[in-house]
Amino acid sequence: MVLLQDNRPSFLFSVFVLLALMAFYAVAGSVLLMVIPGGMTAFYDPVEGSSQVVSAMRFSQVAAQVLVLGLPVLLLAAMHTRELAPLSWKSLEFLGVSRSVSWRQLVFGVLGMISLQPLLYSVIELQDFFLWPALGAAGAEVIESRKLLDVMIDRLAGAHSIGEAAVVSVVLAFTPALCEELLFRGYLQQNWYRSLSPSGSVLFTGFVFAVFHLSVANLVPLMILGWYIGYIFMKSGNLAVPFSVHLFNNLAALVVLHAFGSSPEEPYGLIFSFWWWVAVAGGLLLFLFFIRRFRTACS
């Protein structure tokens, strides 16, 4: 293995790490389900079962994220920086973790993400109305896989107490935001700056971020979101900013899920409303405003 002079691994080494982690992550959750109480029931029928099954699914989700994504990245950073402790400041700085963070970067980064939501929802509806029906059987399969995913998320996100709501927030919001940002922005995007250029690294990392989630139905919205998160990391150089944006996005999705439920059987049809597109245009104007303020906060 040959590292660059600044201790950044080569493009090919980073791609190998990505493929290895994706392969391990694809099976880690299933393996964990098979060894924890209640997990076998969840393994064979993930949309049915008792609260014990749901607990097993939640535990396997968190464990897979931490053990297969977060921990290996910390160990790799320690290897590249030649530090014995994975949580040393030198290793954390290698991943873009700073000792301080600008609140203005956080605020405008989150506001930019919020203003993108009408556009992202429009992309989903346009696909539902035009793309998936045009693909025939293949499109129907995409819709069915999304429905199954929605059912599983509904089960994982179900909360009947404040304590359970806190657990759900850790499982579906905090842990994914932390582990995925460590891998995609902290490790991969920075490693690819030299070989792909900073802008090319943002685009490529956003693409693999979307592919990682293994959801064809959400590929384009996730790619747009990944590009945005990658951009604000490139500008800020502080992993706390994309982590905060990612976390807020996940928490907002949970709030919307509890308020309105998962995706309906049929699309809402907002894309056929003139006023909806006025709202989308307004959101994009706000997005440009917040991005400009964000860049100012980074200068």
C-alpha positions in Angstrom: 0.0 0.0 0.0 1.4 3.4 -1.0 0.1 6.5 0.6 0.5 10.0 -0.7 3.1 12.3 0.9 0.4 14.1 2.9 -0.7 10.7 4.3 -3.8 10.7 2.1 -4.4 7.2 0.5 -4.5 6.9 -3.3 -7.8 7.0 -5.3 -7.7 3.2 -5.9 -7.1 2.4 -2.2 -10.0 4.6 -1.2 -12.3 2.9 -3.8 -11.2 -0.5 -2.4 -12.1 0.7 1.1 -15.5 1.9 -0.1 -16.3 -1.4 -1.9 -15.1 -3.5 1.0 -17.2 -1.5 3.5 -20.3 -1.6 1.3 -19.9 -5.4 0.9 -19.5 -5.9 4.6 -22.3 -3.5 5.5 -24.7 -5.3 3.1 -24.4 -8.5 5.1 -23.5 -7.2 8.6 -27.1 -6.3 9.5 -28.4 -9.8 8.6 -25.5 -11.5 10.4 -26.2 -9.5 13.6 -29.9 -10.3 13.4 -29.1 -14.0 13.4 -27.1 -13.8 16.7 -29.3 -11.5 18.9 -32.5 -12.4 20.7 -35.5 -12.0 18.4 -33.3 -11.4 15.4 -34.1 -14.6 13.5 -37.8 -13.7 13.3 -36.8 -10.2 11.9 -34.4 -11.9 9.5 -37.1 -14.1 7.9 -40.0 -11.6 8.2 -38.8 -8.0 8.8 -42.2 -6.4 8.5 -44.0 -8.6 11.1 -43.3 -9.6 14.7 -43.3 -8.3 18.2 -41.6 -5.4 19.9 -38.6 -7.7 20.5 -38.2 -8.1 16.8 -38.3 -4.3 16.3 -35.6 -3.9 19.1 -33.5 -6.5 17.3 -33.7 -4.6 14.0 -32.8 -1.4 15.7 -29.8 -2.9 17.5 -28.5 -4.5 14.3 -28.9 -1.2 12.4 -26.9 0.8 14.9 -24.3 -2.0 15.4 -23.7 -2.3 11.6 -23.3 1.4 11.2 -20.8 1.7 14.1 -18.8 -1.5 13.5 -18.7 -1.5 9.7 -18.7 2.2 8.9 -17.7 4.4 11.8 -15.1 2.3 13.6 -13.1 1.2 10.4 -12.9 4.9 9.3 -11.5 5.9 12.7 -8.9 3.0 12.5 -8.0 4.0 9.0 -7.5 7.6 10.0 -5.2 6.5 12.9 -3.2 4.3 10.4 -2.7 7.1 8.0 -1.7 9.6 10.7 0.4 6.9 12.5 -1.4 7.5 15.7 -2.0 4.7 18.2 -5.3 6.2 19.4 -8.2 6.3 16.9 -9.7 9.3 18.7 -6.5 11.4 18.9 -6.9 14.9 17.7 -4.5 14.3 14.8 -6.7 11.4 13.5 -9.9 13.4 14.0 -8.4 16.4 12.2 -7.5 14.0 9.3 -11.2 13.4 9.0 -12.1 17.1 9.1 -13.1 17.3 12.8 -12.3 20.8 14.2 -12.1 22.0 17.7 -14.5 24.8 17.1 -17.4 25.4 14.7 -19.1 28.5 13.3 -22.7 28.8 14.3 -23.4 30.8 11.2 -22.2 28.0 9.0 -24.4 25.6 10.9 -27.5 27.8 10.6 -27.1 28.7 7.0 -26.2 25.1 6.1 -29.3 23.7 7.7 -31.5 26.5 6.2 -30.1 25.7 2.8 -31.0 22.0 3.2 -34.6 23.0 4.3 -35.0 25.2 1.2 -34.1 22.3 -1.0 -36.9 20.1 0.2 -39.6 21.3 -2.3 -37.2 20.5 -5.2 -36.4 17.0 -3.7 -40.0 16.2 -3.2 -40.8 17.3 -6.8 -38.2 15.0 -8.1 -39.8 12.1 -6.3 -43.3 13.0 -7.6 -42.1 13.4 -11.1 -40.5 9.9 -11.0 -43.7 8.5 -9.5 -46.0 10.0 -12.2 -43.8 9.6 -15.3 -40.6 7.6 -14.9 -41.7 4.4 -13.0 -44.9 3.9 -15.1 -42.9 4.3 -18.3 -40.5 1.5 -17.2 -43.3 -1.0 -16.9 -42.5 -4.1 -14.9 -39.1 -2.7 -13.8 -40.7 0.5 -12.6 -43.4 -1.5 -10.7 -40.6 -3.4 -9.0 -39.0 -0.2 -7.9 -42.2 1.0 -6.4 -42.8 -2.3 -4.6 -39.3 -2.2 -3.1 -39.9 1.3 -1.9 -43.1 0.3 -0.3 -41.3 -2.6 1.6 -38.6 -0.1 2.7 -41.3 2.3 3.9 -43.0 -0.4 5.9 -39.7 -1.4 7.6 -38.9 2.3 8.4 -42.4 2.7 9.8 -41.7 -0.2 12.2 -38.3 1.1 13.2 -39.6 4.6 13.7 -42.6 3.6 15.8 -42.4 5.2 19.2 -44.9 5.0 22.1 -42.9 6.9 24.7 -40.4 9.7 25.0 -37.7 7.1 25.8 -38.5 5.1 22.7 -38.6 8.3 20.6 -35.0 9.0 21.9 -33.9 5.5 20.8 -35.5 6.0 17.4 -33.6 9.3 17.0 -30.3 7.6 17.8 -31.0 4.7 15.5 -32.4 6.5 12.4 -31.0 10.0 12.8 -27.9 10.4 14.9 -25.9 7.2 14.2 -26.4 7.3 10.4 -25.5 10.9 10.2 -22.3 10.4 12.3 -21.1 7.2 10.7 -21.9 8.1 7.1 -20.4 11.6 7.4 -17.2 10.1 8.8 -17.0 7.7 5.8 -18.2 9.8 2.9 -17.2 13.3 3.7 -14.5 12.9 6.3 -12.6 10.0 4.7 -13.6 9.5 1.0 -14.3 13.0 -0.2 -11.1 14.5 1.2 -9.0 11.5 -0.1 -10.4 12.2 -3.6 -9.7 15.9 -3.7 -6.3 15.5 -5.3 -7.2 12.8 -7.9 -10.6 14.2 -8.9 -10.3 17.9 -7.9 -12.4 19.3 -5.0 -15.5 19.7 -7.2 -15.1 16.3 -8.8 -14.7 14.8 -5.4 -18.0 16.4 -4.3 -19.8 15.0 -7.3 -18.4 11.5 -7.1 -18.9 11.2 -3.4 -22.5 12.4 -3.7 -23.1 9.7 -6.3 -21.6 6.9 -4.2 -23.5 8.2 -1.1 -26.7 7.8 -3.0 -25.8 4.3 -4.3 -24.8 3.2 -0.8 -28.5 3.5 0.3 -29.5 0.9 -2.2 -32.8 2.6 -3.1 -33.4 3.2 -6.8 -36.5 5.2 -6.1 -34.5 7.7 -3.9 -31.3 7.6 -5.9 -31.7 11.1 -7.5 -32.9 12.9 -4.4 -30.2 11.3 -2.3 -27.6 12.3 -4.9 -28.7 15.9 -4.9 -28.6 15.9 -1.1 -25.2 14.3 -1.1 -23.9 16.9 -3.5 -25.2 19.7 -1.2 -23.7 18.1 1.9 -20.4 17.5 0.1 -20.3 21.2 -1.1 -20.8 22.6 2.4 -18.1 20.4 3.7 -15.7 21.5 0.9 -16.4 25.1 1.8 -16.3 24.8 5.6 -13.7 22.2 6.0 -15.4 21.2 9.2 -17.1 17.9 9.5 -19.5 19.2 12.2 -21.3 21.2 9.5 -22.3 18.4 7.2 -23.0 16.2 10.2 -25.4 18.8 11.6 -27.1 19.2 8.3 -27.4 15.4 7.8 -28.7 15.0 11.4 -31.3 17.7 11.0 -32.4 16.2 7.7 -32.9 12.8 9.3 -34.8 14.3 12.3 -37.0 16.3 10.0 -37.8 13.1 8.0 -38.8 11.4 11.3 -41.1 14.3 12.2 -42.8 14.2 8.8 -43.1 10.4 9.0 -44.9 10.6 12.4 -47.1 13.6 11.2 -48.1 12.3 7.8 -47.1 8.6 7.6 -44.9 7.0 4.9 -45.4 7.4 1.2 -49.0 7.1 0.1 -50.2 4.4 -2.3 -50.7 7.1 -5.0 -48.7 10.3 -5.5 -50.3 13.5 -4.2 -50.2 15.3 -7.6 -48.7 18.5 -6.3 -46.6 18.8 -9.4 -49.7 19.6 -11.4 -50.4 22.7 -9.2 -49.2 26.0 -10.4 -48.7 27.2 -6.8 -46.5 24.3 -6.0 -44.0 25.3 -8.6 -44.2 28.8 -7.3 -43.2 27.3 -3.9 -40.4 25.4 -5.6 -39.1 28.5 -7.3 -39.3 30.4 -4.0 -37.4 27.6 -2.2 -34.6 27.7 -4.9 -34.3 31.5 -4.5 -34.0 31.0 -0.7 -31.5 28.3 -1.3 -29.3 30.6 -3.4 -29.6 33.3 -0.7 -28.6 30.9 2.1 -25.7 29.4 0.0 -24.4 32.9 -0.5 -24.6 33.6 3.2 -23.0 30.3 3.9 -20.0 31.1 1.7 -19.6 34.4 3.4 -19.6 32.6 6.8 -16.8 30.4 5.5 -14.6 33.2 4.2 
